[in-house]
Structures are given as C-alpha cells and as structure tokens.
Amino acid sequence: MTSTLRRRPAQRRSLERVERMLDECAVLLDEVGYEALTTKEVARRAEVPIGTFYQFFPDKQGLVRALARRNLDAFLRRVTERLSHTTLEHWTDLIDLAIDEFVAMKRTTPGFGVVDFGEVLVTPGGPALEGTNRMLDSVLENNAIVADRLRTLTRELLGAPAGENLDRALLVAVEATDAVLKLAFRTDPSGDADMIAECKQLVHRYLSDHLP
C-alpha cells in the first residue's frame, strides 16, 4: 500500500500538527466540500505555516487520502473496541455491528459524509468524483483495501477458512454494502433506517453460503 505522507512525523509536535491539519480538513469538507477545500485554509485553521503543510502532504488530494486512511483505521478500532465488550451469538452479529459503526461515523464524524474510506462524494450518498476510487492505494480500489482489512478480522473472530472464495465473497459484500448505504444516505441525509436494515439482510443472506 502506498504511503499517504511525504514524511512521517517523528516528534510529538509534528504528529500533533499533522493531526490538526487532518482535523481541520475534515471540518472544512463538511463546511465547503472537496472542490472548495484549499491547502492554504487548512494550514491557516490548523495554525501551521503553509510550508509545514507541504513538508507532510504533497497537495490537497494527499491530505484527503491521509484522512481516508485515518478514517478506516478509526472504523476498525471502533469495531474492535465494540467487540471487546460484546459476545457474538452468530456471525451475523459481526455484520450488524460493523454496519452500525459505519452508519454512526457517517452521522457524527466530521468529514465522513464527504470522504469515508477514500471516495470523494459530491453530496451525501454520491455521486463520487471521478478518479477517487483508488485513494487508498495506487493499484487497488478503495473497497478492495477495506475488504482486505475486514478479512483479517473475520478470520480471527469467526475462524473462517482462508482462500479465494472468502476473499471474493468479502469484496462482493463490501461493494454491496457500500452501494446500499449510499442509497440510504441519498434517501435520508441521516441514513434511512429501513434501507440500513435491508442492507444488513442482504449481506446476511449473501454471506450465509460462505461463512460457518
């Protein structure tokens, strides 16, 4: 996977600056959208010199790419944290929990409605800007990266057999979930509850042939 930073912050002060820039980027995405987002305004609001911005990020797209990676890491941490306090009665509980956490982030995490795991949405639920389907990696599409990260979690928790069949099934499930949840947020800016429920049922039924 390609790096999202020009250089990694080695000192605490540098790390804090990078996090502030990502925080302000997220807030500005909600306020003005991706097209009107500028590196100058991000640096100003993060209270860092513009030269410092370019030490870490090559451009606006690099900044948003780093935000998407942070979002994905945060999502997986949230799922893992929930699982540490939850007893799974069935593998479908894992699906529901993951979808619920994603929906919660769409509703509450700054910038997540515009950029979740890489794809830049013009409006909640899409459409997406052309060329943003590979923001997380130069070769693989965003959903392939998400499916790969979820595959590790699925194997560890469910003891699912490794192999091409599971890999393909998880990618299909992620693609389907992405499409239906986009529809849910196009229907209702806060996420249509009935659509979200249908999404869960769709993934349950599809993966029932692939998971124990």
BALOBA-1460 file (C-alpha; in Angstrom, 3 decimals):
// residues 212
<rec num="1" residu="m" x="0.000" y="0.000" z="0.000"/>
<rec num="2" residu="t" x="1.378" y="3.399" z="-0.887"/>
<rec num="3" residu="s" x="2.281" y="5.927" z="1.795"/>
<rec num="4" residu="t" x="-0.047" y="8.869" z="2.301"/>
<rec num="5" residu="l" x="2.566" y="11.219" z="3.795"/>
<rec num="6" residu="r" x="5.650" y="12.798" z="2.260"/>
<rec num="7" residu="r" x="7.414" y="12.090" z="5.515"/>
<rec num="8" residu="r" x="6.248" y="10.590" z="8.777"/>
<rec num="9" residu="p" x="6.164" y="12.887" z="11.819"/>
<rec num="10" residu="a" x="8.943" y="11.782" z="14.166"/>
<rec num="11" residu="q" x="8.341" y="14.191" z="17.020"/>
<rec num="12" residu="r" x="5.244" y="14.718" z="19.139"/>
<rec num="13" residu="r" x="4.921" y="18.313" z="17.961"/>
<rec num="14" residu="s" x="4.960" y="17.227" z="14.313"/>
<rec num="15" residu="l" x="2.431" y="14.479" z="14.967"/>
<rec num="16" residu="e" x="0.109" y="16.969" z="16.657"/>
<rec num="17" residu="r" x="0.403" y="19.323" z="13.681"/>
<rec num="18" residu="v" x="-0.464" y="16.549" z="11.238"/>
<rec num="19" residu="e" x="-3.484" y="15.563" z="13.325"/>
<rec num="20" residu="r" x="-4.654" y="19.183" z="13.490"/>
<rec num="21" residu="m" x="-4.411" y="19.504" z="9.730"/>
<rec num="22" residu="l" x="-6.427" y="16.321" z="9.274"/>
<rec num="23" residu="d" x="-9.000" y="17.525" z="11.815"/>
<rec num="24" residu="e" x="-9.417" y="20.864" z="10.049"/>
<rec num="25" residu="c" x="-9.583" y="19.144" z="6.669"/>
<rec num="26" residu="a" x="-12.487" y="17.023" z="7.939"/>
<rec num="27" residu="v" x="-14.371" y="20.039" z="9.279"/>
<rec num="28" residu="l" x="-13.834" y="22.011" z="6.075"/>
<rec num="29" residu="l" x="-15.094" y="19.130" z="3.960"/>
<rec num="30" residu="d" x="-18.416" y="19.431" z="5.774"/>
<rec num="31" residu="e" x="-18.423" y="23.211" z="5.507"/>
<rec num="32" residu="v" x="-17.348" y="23.817" z="1.906"/>
<rec num="33" residu="g" x="-16.956" y="20.415" z="0.205"/>
<rec num="34" residu="y" x="-13.947" y="18.933" z="-1.548"/>
<rec num="35" residu="e" x="-13.814" y="21.258" z="-4.549"/>
<rec num="36" residu="a" x="-13.619" y="24.415" z="-2.417"/>
<rec num="37" residu="l" x="-11.158" y="22.906" z="0.058"/>
<rec num="38" residu="t" x="-7.749" y="24.616" z="-0.103"/>
<rec num="39" residu="t" x="-4.415" y="23.744" z="1.447"/>
<rec num="40" residu="k" x="-3.981" y="27.374" z="2.468"/>
<rec num="41" residu="e" x="-7.186" y="27.391" z="4.519"/>
<rec num="42" residu="v" x="-6.386" y="24.048" z="6.144"/>
<rec num="43" residu="a" x="-2.963" y="25.361" z="7.202"/>
<rec num="44" residu="r" x="-4.436" y="28.626" z="8.466"/>
<rec num="45" residu="r" x="-7.072" y="26.936" z="10.597"/>
<rec num="46" residu="a" x="-4.619" y="24.352" z="11.877"/>
<rec num="47" residu="e" x="-2.275" y="27.232" z="12.778"/>
<rec num="48" residu="v" x="0.697" y="25.855" z="10.893"/>
<rec num="49" residu="p" x="2.825" y="27.550" z="8.206"/>
<rec num="50" residu="i" x="1.921" y="26.548" z="4.660"/>
<rec num="51" residu="g" x="5.496" y="25.329" z="4.270"/>
<rec num="52" residu="t" x="4.902" y="22.886" z="7.102"/>
<rec num="53" residu="f" x="1.812" y="21.592" z="5.310"/>
<rec num="54" residu="y" x="3.880" y="20.752" z="2.235"/>
<rec num="55" residu="q" x="6.512" y="19.021" z="4.341"/>
<rec num="56" residu="f" x="3.927" y="16.330" z="5.075"/>
<rec num="57" residu="f" x="1.400" y="16.452" z="2.213"/>
<rec num="58" residu="p" x="2.101" y="16.919" z="-1.491"/>
<rec num="59" residu="d" x="-1.267" y="18.532" z="-2.214"/>
<rec num="60" residu="k" x="-4.950" y="18.580" z="-1.304"/>
<rec num="61" residu="q" x="-5.501" y="15.071" z="-2.617"/>
<rec num="62" residu="g" x="-2.671" y="13.756" z="-0.472"/>
<rec num="63" residu="l" x="-4.249" y="15.348" z="2.576"/>
<rec num="64" residu="v" x="-7.648" y="13.804" z="1.849"/>
<rec num="65" residu="r" x="-6.004" y="10.451" z="1.143"/>
<rec num="66" residu="a" x="-4.410" y="10.564" z="4.604"/>
<rec num="67" residu="l" x="-7.780" y="11.464" z="6.131"/>
<rec num="68" residu="a" x="-9.369" y="8.452" z="4.432"/>
<rec num="69" residu="r" x="-6.682" y="6.163" z="5.834"/>
<rec num="70" residu="r" x="-7.258" y="7.634" z="9.288"/>
<rec num="71" residu="n" x="-11.000" y="7.087" z="8.899"/>
<rec num="72" residu="l" x="-10.502" y="3.433" z="8.013"/>
<rec num="73" residu="d" x="-8.187" y="2.897" z="10.972"/>
<rec num="74" residu="a" x="-10.691" y="4.622" z="13.266"/>
<rec num="75" residu="f" x="-13.537" y="2.469" z="11.952"/>
<rec num="76" residu="l" x="-11.613" y="-0.751" z="12.585"/>
<rec num="77" residu="r" x="-10.659" y="0.436" z="16.091"/>
<rec num="78" residu="r" x="-14.282" y="1.201" z="16.856"/>
<rec num="79" residu="v" x="-15.398" y="-2.221" z="15.657"/>
<rec num="80" residu="t" x="-12.645" y="-3.934" z="17.632"/>
<rec num="81" residu="e" x="-13.500" y="-1.941" z="20.762"/>
<rec num="82" residu="r" x="-17.178" y="-2.835" z="20.467"/>
<rec num="83" residu="l" x="-16.286" y="-6.484" z="20.002"/>
<rec num="84" residu="s" x="-14.210" y="-6.464" z="23.186"/>
<rec num="85" residu="h" x="-17.434" y="-5.758" z="25.117"/>
<rec num="86" residu="t" x="-19.772" y="-7.888" z="23.021"/>
<rec num="87" residu="t" x="-20.499" y="-11.603" z="22.845"/>
<rec num="88" residu="l" x="-21.205" y="-12.691" z="19.289"/>
<rec num="89" residu="e" x="-24.090" y="-15.150" z="19.237"/>
<rec num="90" residu="h" x="-23.826" y="-15.588" z="15.464"/>
<rec num="91" residu="w" x="-21.585" y="-14.284" z="12.681"/>
<rec num="92" residu="t" x="-24.422" y="-12.009" z="11.559"/>
<rec num="93" residu="d" x="-23.887" y="-10.040" z="14.786"/>
<rec num="94" residu="l" x="-20.471" y="-9.021" z="13.447"/>
<rec num="95" residu="i" x="-22.021" y="-7.789" z="10.206"/>
<rec num="96" residu="d" x="-24.641" y="-5.755" z="12.078"/>
<rec num="97" residu="l" x="-22.078" y="-4.276" z="14.434"/>
<rec num="98" residu="a" x="-19.787" y="-3.205" z="11.594"/>
<rec num="99" residu="i" x="-22.646" y="-1.616" z="9.638"/>
<rec num="100" residu="d" x="-23.897" y="0.166" z="12.760"/>
<rec num="101" residu="e" x="-20.435" y="1.624" z="13.420"/>
<rec num="102" residu="f" x="-20.121" y="2.810" z="9.825"/>
<rec num="103" residu="v" x="-23.541" y="4.474" z="9.983"/>
<rec num="104" residu="a" x="-22.655" y="6.084" z="13.318"/>
<rec num="105" residu="m" x="-19.489" y="7.532" z="11.798"/>
<rec num="106" residu="k" x="-21.465" y="8.850" z="8.818"/>
<rec num="107" residu="r" x="-23.743" y="10.650" z="11.256"/>
<rec num="108" residu="t" x="-21.186" y="12.012" z="13.719"/>
<rec num="109" residu="t" x="-17.612" y="12.023" z="12.378"/>
<rec num="110" residu="p" x="-16.580" y="15.318" z="10.744"/>
<rec num="111" residu="g" x="-15.938" y="14.996" z="7.020"/>
<rec num="112" residu="f" x="-17.010" y="11.343" z="6.888"/>
<rec num="113" residu="g" x="-20.085" y="12.141" z="4.839"/>
<rec num="114" residu="v" x="-17.835" y="13.545" z="2.103"/>
<rec num="115" residu="v" x="-14.818" y="11.228" z="2.411"/>
<rec num="116" residu="d" x="-15.160" y="7.980" z="4.310"/>
<rec num="117" residu="f" x="-12.615" y="5.426" z="3.060"/>
<rec num="118" residu="g" x="-11.304" y="7.347" z="0.095"/>
<rec num="119" residu="e" x="-14.068" y="8.026" z="-2.388"/>
<rec num="120" residu="v" x="-14.962" y="11.726" z="-2.505"/>
<rec num="121" residu="l" x="-18.719" y="12.297" z="-2.592"/>
<rec num="122" residu="v" x="-20.170" y="15.442" z="-4.095"/>
<rec num="123" residu="t" x="-23.269" y="15.062" z="-1.889"/>
<rec num="124" residu="p" x="-24.152" y="12.558" z="0.874"/>
<rec num="125" residu="g" x="-24.741" y="9.232" z="-0.825"/>
<rec num="126" residu="g" x="-22.942" y="10.235" z="-4.009"/>
<rec num="127" residu="p" x="-22.205" y="10.664" z="-6.797"/>
<rec num="128" residu="a" x="-18.453" y="10.292" z="-6.367"/>
<rec num="129" residu="l" x="-15.810" y="12.412" z="-8.043"/>
<rec num="130" residu="e" x="-14.142" y="10.620" z="-10.917"/>
<rec num="131" residu="g" x="-10.715" y="9.217" z="-10.103"/>
<rec num="132" residu="t" x="-11.212" y="8.913" z="-6.341"/>
<rec num="133" residu="n" x="-11.864" y="5.156" z="-6.307"/>
<rec num="134" residu="r" x="-8.160" y="4.473" z="-5.707"/>
<rec num="135" residu="m" x="-7.399" y="7.000" z="-2.997"/>
<rec num="136" residu="l" x="-6.096" y="4.408" z="-0.530"/>
<rec num="137" residu="d" x="-3.782" y="2.637" z="-2.958"/>
<rec num="138" residu="s" x="-2.319" y="3.329" z="-6.388"/>
<rec num="139" residu="v" x="-3.394" y="-0.061" z="-7.763"/>
<rec num="140" residu="l" x="-6.281" y="-1.481" z="-5.725"/>
<rec num="141" residu="e" x="-9.672" y="0.179" z="-5.425"/>
<rec num="142" residu="n" x="-10.757" y="1.534" z="-2.050"/>
<rec num="143" residu="n" x="-13.273" y="-1.232" z="-1.397"/>
<rec num="144" residu="a" x="-10.636" y="-3.889" z="-2.081"/>
<rec num="145" residu="i" x="-8.492" y="-2.378" z="0.679"/>
<rec num="146" residu="v" x="-11.467" y="-2.277" z="3.057"/>
<rec num="147" residu="a" x="-12.342" y="-5.904" z="2.261"/>
<rec num="148" residu="d" x="-8.741" y="-6.943" z="2.887"/>
<rec num="149" residu="r" x="-8.703" y="-5.282" z="6.320"/>
<rec num="150" residu="l" x="-12.053" y="-6.843" z="7.222"/>
<rec num="151" residu="r" x="-10.887" y="-10.265" z="6.045"/>
<rec num="152" residu="t" x="-8.253" y="-10.392" z="8.786"/>
<rec num="153" residu="l" x="-10.867" y="-9.502" z="11.394"/>
<rec num="154" residu="t" x="-13.294" y="-12.101" z="10.034"/>
<rec num="155" residu="r" x="-10.744" y="-14.893" z="10.074"/>
<rec num="156" residu="e" x="-9.657" y="-14.124" z="13.627"/>
<rec num="157" residu="l" x="-13.157" y="-13.898" z="15.073"/>
<rec num="158" residu="l" x="-15.063" y="-16.479" z="13.076"/>
<rec num="159" residu="g" x="-12.398" y="-18.972" z="12.160"/>
<rec num="160" residu="a" x="-13.455" y="-18.621" z="8.539"/>
<rec num="161" residu="p" x="-11.380" y="-20.655" z="6.096"/>
<rec num="162" residu="a" x="-8.775" y="-18.708" z="4.146"/>
<rec num="163" residu="g" x="-8.910" y="-18.794" z="0.376"/>
<rec num="164" residu="e" x="-10.012" y="-17.103" z="-2.804"/>
<rec num="165" residu="n" x="-13.690" y="-17.905" z="-2.218"/>
<rec num="166" residu="l" x="-13.810" y="-15.988" z="1.068"/>
<rec num="167" residu="d" x="-11.726" y="-13.144" z="-0.356"/>
<rec num="168" residu="r" x="-14.113" y="-12.752" z="-3.285"/>
<rec num="169" residu="a" x="-17.193" y="-13.037" z="-1.074"/>
<rec num="170" residu="l" x="-15.986" y="-10.321" z="1.296"/>
<rec num="171" residu="l" x="-15.205" y="-7.994" z="-1.595"/>
<rec num="172" residu="v" x="-18.693" y="-8.538" z="-3.039"/>
<rec num="173" residu="a" x="-20.209" y="-7.956" z="0.414"/>
<rec num="174" residu="v" x="-18.278" y="-4.700" z="0.856"/>
<rec num="175" residu="e" x="-19.288" y="-3.489" z="-2.614"/>
<rec num="176" residu="a" x="-22.941" y="-4.321" z="-1.935"/>
<rec num="177" residu="t" x="-22.879" y="-2.673" z="1.480"/>
<rec num="178" residu="d" x="-21.276" y="0.442" z="0.035"/>
<rec num="179" residu="a" x="-23.913" y="0.731" z="-2.693"/>
<rec num="180" residu="v" x="-26.934" y="0.192" z="-0.429"/>
<rec num="181" residu="l" x="-25.675" y="2.526" z="2.308"/>
<rec num="182" residu="k" x="-25.051" y="5.232" z="-0.290"/>
<rec num="183" residu="l" x="-28.697" y="4.800" z="-1.278"/>
<rec num="184" residu="a" x="-29.738" y="5.020" z="2.392"/>
<rec num="185" residu="f" x="-27.968" y="8.371" z="2.776"/>
<rec num="186" residu="r" x="-29.301" y="9.690" z="-0.531"/>
<rec num="187" residu="t" x="-32.803" y="8.849" z="0.652"/>
<rec num="188" residu="d" x="-32.272" y="10.471" z="4.044"/>
<rec num="189" residu="p" x="-29.252" y="12.638" z="4.995"/>
<rec num="190" residu="s" x="-29.118" y="10.868" z="8.368"/>
<rec num="191" residu="g" x="-29.421" y="7.417" z="6.795"/>
<rec num="192" residu="d" x="-32.778" y="5.791" z="6.059"/>
<rec num="193" residu="a" x="-33.365" y="3.205" z="8.804"/>
<rec num="194" residu="d" x="-35.332" y="0.825" z="6.582"/>
<rec num="195" residu="m" x="-32.624" y="0.869" z="3.921"/>
<rec num="196" residu="i" x="-29.970" y="0.169" z="6.549"/>
<rec num="197" residu="a" x="-31.979" y="-2.804" z="7.805"/>
<rec num="198" residu="e" x="-32.325" y="-4.082" z="4.234"/>
<rec num="199" residu="c" x="-28.578" y="-3.748" z="3.783"/>
<rec num="200" residu="k" x="-27.963" y="-5.994" z="6.771"/>
<rec num="201" residu="q" x="-30.399" y="-8.598" z="5.487"/>
<rec num="202" residu="l" x="-28.820" y="-8.551" z="2.042"/>
<rec num="203" residu="v" x="-25.327" y="-9.175" z="3.427"/>
<rec num="204" residu="h" x="-26.595" y="-11.854" z="5.850"/>
<rec num="205" residu="r" x="-28.178" y="-13.825" z="3.028"/>
<rec num="206" residu="y" x="-25.280" y="-13.487" z="0.659"/>
<rec num="207" residu="l" x="-22.557" y="-14.447" z="3.153"/>
<rec num="208" residu="s" x="-24.575" y="-17.363" z="4.562"/>
<rec num="209" residu="d" x="-23.089" y="-19.521" z="1.785"/>
<rec num="210" residu="h" x="-19.535" y="-18.516" z="2.687"/>
<rec num="211" residu="l" x="-19.319" y="-18.273" z="6.481"/>
<rec num="212" residu="p" x="-19.780" y="-21.036" z="9.070"/>
